[in-house]
Amino acid sequence: MSEPEKKGSAWPWILVPVAAVSMFFVLRQCRQSLPPADHAGSSAIVEPAAAAPLPEVPPEAAPEAAPASAPAPQ
């Protein structure tokens, strides 16, 4: 009267760990082969062309810079 139990496939139990371990090593290799950030950053940045220059704010209208914070009294 009851249905026989369906058995799942064993392939996901094999493929998922293998894929995870291989992805770990692929990403680790990619990370090691990247150049340092200071060398890659200067050539990779492309500034967008400005259609019109931004208006300058007069010095008297700009908010004053916050004074350097003094060390907290102990």
C-alpha positions in Angstrom: 0.0 0.0 0.0 2.8 2.4 0.6 5.1 3.6 -2.2 8.6 2.2 -2.2 11.2 4.7 -1.0 12.9 6.6 -3.9 16.7 6.6 -3.7 18.5 9.8 -4.5 21.5 10.0 -6.8 25.0 9.8 -5.3 26.4 12.2 -8.0 25.6 15.4 -6.1 27.4 14.1 -3.0 30.5 13.5 -5.1 30.4 16.5 -7.5 29.7 19.3 -5.0 32.7 18.7 -2.8 35.0 18.1 -5.8 33.7 21.4 -7.4 34.2 23.3 -4.1 37.7 22.1 -3.7 38.7 22.8 -7.3 37.1 26.3 -7.1 39.1 27.0 -4.0 42.4 26.2 -5.8 41.4 28.1 -8.9 40.5 31.3 -7.0 43.6 30.9 -4.9 45.8 30.7 -8.0 44.0 33.8 -9.5 44.6 35.8 -6.3 48.3 34.9 -6.2 48.8 35.9 -9.9 47.2 39.3 -9.6 49.6 42.3 -9.6 49.7 44.5 -6.4 46.9 47.0 -6.1 49.2 50.1 -6.3 50.4 49.1 -9.8 47.0 48.1 -11.2 45.1 51.1 -9.8 46.8 53.9 -11.8 46.3 52.4 -15.2 42.9 50.9 -14.6 41.2 54.2 -13.6 39.6 56.1 -16.4 38.1 59.5 -15.6 34.9 60.4 -17.3 34.9 63.4 -19.5 33.2 66.4 -17.8 30.7 68.3 -20.0 31.0 71.4 -17.9 33.4 72.3 -15.1 31.9 72.4 -11.6 31.4 75.8 -10.1 33.9 76.7 -7.4 32.7 77.4 -3.9 34.0 80.7 -2.6 36.2 80.3 0.6 33.8 82.3 2.8 30.8 80.1 1.9 32.7 76.9 2.6 32.1 75.4 6.1 35.2 75.7 8.3 37.3 72.7 8.8 36.8 70.9 12.1 39.7 71.5 14.4 41.9 68.5 15.1 40.5 66.5 17.9 42.4 66.8 21.1 43.3 63.7 23.1 40.6 62.8 25.6 41.5 63.7 29.2 42.3 60.7 31.3 
